[in-house]
Amino acid sequence: MSLELLILGSNSAAFAHRRHHTAQLFKLQDQHFLIDCGEGTQLLMKRHKVRLSRIDHIFISHLHGDHYFGLIGLLSTMHLFGRKKELILVGPPGLSEIIQLQLRHSETSLNFQIRFTEFTPNESEVVYDHPKYTVTTLPMDHRVPCSGYLFREKPKKRRINRNKLPEVELSHLDIARLKDGEDILNKDGSVKYENRLLTKDPNPSFSYAFFSDTRLRPQLLETIKGVDLLYHEATFANDMKDRAEQTYHTTAEQAAQFAKDAGVGKLILGHFSARYKELDPIIDEARAVFEHTELAIEGTKFVVDGK
Amino acid sequence: MSLELLILGSNSAAFAHRRHHTAQLFKLQDQHFLIDCGEGTQLLMKRHKVRLSRIDHIFISHLHGDHYFGLIGLLSTMHLFGRKKELILVGPPGLSEIIQLQLRHSETSLNFQIRFTEFTPNESEVVYDHPKYTVTTLPMDHRVPCSGYLFREKPKKRRINRNKLPEVELSHLDIARLKDGEDILNKDGSVKYENRLLTKDPNPSFSYAFFSDTRLRPQLLETIKGVDLLYHEATFANDMKDRAEQTYHTTAEQAAQFAKDAGVGKLILGHFSARYKELDPIIDEARAVFEHTELAIEGTKFVVDGK
């Protein structure tokens, strides 16, 4: 099992330097999640050979256009291509109203159901609970209601040590108990096989935190501690710190310090201001603080597989 | 003076074969009109080096996404780039509500005024009256309220024949009278100079008719008779005539016959179905009926300059 993140778009407000608006394809447990959906996302998916039919979940962070203007077009194309499968959509208040209004005026009744979850601004809540993972909102500090998302696999079961199997006699029930971490007992209650001798530690549980447009959020440090991947906006370099503060954004140095303090595996910076044709100032100042930093360059795939 | 039409996008419902959704830049009398605005139009304008600031008029035909999903992004970028100039927007009922809702949720108050004219569906009306030209709606026959547009220059003034000027004596008032087609009179009312001897015919008045998504509209034949350029949708070739009828579209052959009957200067076909990777079936059957037919290939500029 692994975690994969494909960057589709990474620029802030204006299209510039061949960089598009925010959109990411995140893969976990064979599920594909689209996170944010700027204008032209369906074109970028085509370019990067991502099939629309793979997407069953879309998460939108907020209602600034560079994060969602491509959504209605994407939904329309899904409809046109005959999609029947339910789609899970999570986003801020107002998103559903905007979609419904546009569908109504085009007299379109979608072939598929949208199950819409409206997140509660300024609160952290589980917006999607799957048997194997959860998605939790991360309240951002931005000019409009805005949320990041934390994708976290639930703890996995212990793995049977197959080398030991020839030496022991186990029923199916015993195997299930071992995976749950229990010892195998004799009828009198004494220990027949110790769990630790027949099992190995579970595979790691992966996690990804997506920080959309925001000022620095030190109050979320504990929540995301130790995630494998952290995407954080870094609209500006640190010489524009005041501008970042005024516009409710973060600098690369601030994001790097945050990632370091949170002990994340890797930091990915994105949402670059159009003022940066070259992104050296962003990456250089971030790596000076936290070495394991990368840029959200379009078309780049980040993989965490625990190996 | 000339008329110019730059094709930005020309495909119907789905993006396909590197073809984008409908958008055209039409230039008349040094004014630039954007006609329809599918998703990604601002990217296409960038690709074809069209500056956003040139656009002062936008005409939207109807509220199917492939004709307007790029509008809100375009307006947002104009705002971001500091536009102050008023923008004239003409479109169907509902368009203004959609824009306002999206601006409200992004808490955006545009730096510039949008002067919105809502056209009346199923009626032909002048929606823009400029001293030198008019824009009239052309009611289409489609599944939702939909209108084409007829851009027509008003008759121009007669031109002074400069070769004759040394032979005569004219005041500024005389020149104005000659341009208006009047003779120059003596005080006793007798003709001093005959108009036809001192002037030449006016420059031609150009006209362009844009036929958005529609079934064939024979009732508009008289209205557009003799236009220099006719853009007409041709979603299908004629072997798909029934499908065209069902979906409220036109075939290439039908459009060509219409253009021939209307005696237009040139026919441009667009809004191609994604089923046509190659457009030979479309152009071949149209040219068999009306020779002066071209395809709306993206990036092509059509110029009519009367020479």
Interface residues (C-beta under 8 A of the other chain):
Chain A: A13 A14 F15 E39 G40 Q42 L43 K46 L63 H64 G65 F69 G70 I72 G73 S76 T77 L80 F81 G94 L95 E97 I98 L101 Q102 H105 S106 E107 R143 V144
Chain B: A13 A14 F15 E39 G40 Q42 L43 K46 L63 H64 G65 D66 F69 G70 I72 G73 S76 T77 L80 F81 P92 G94 L95 E97 I98 L101 Q102 H105 S106 E107 R143 V144
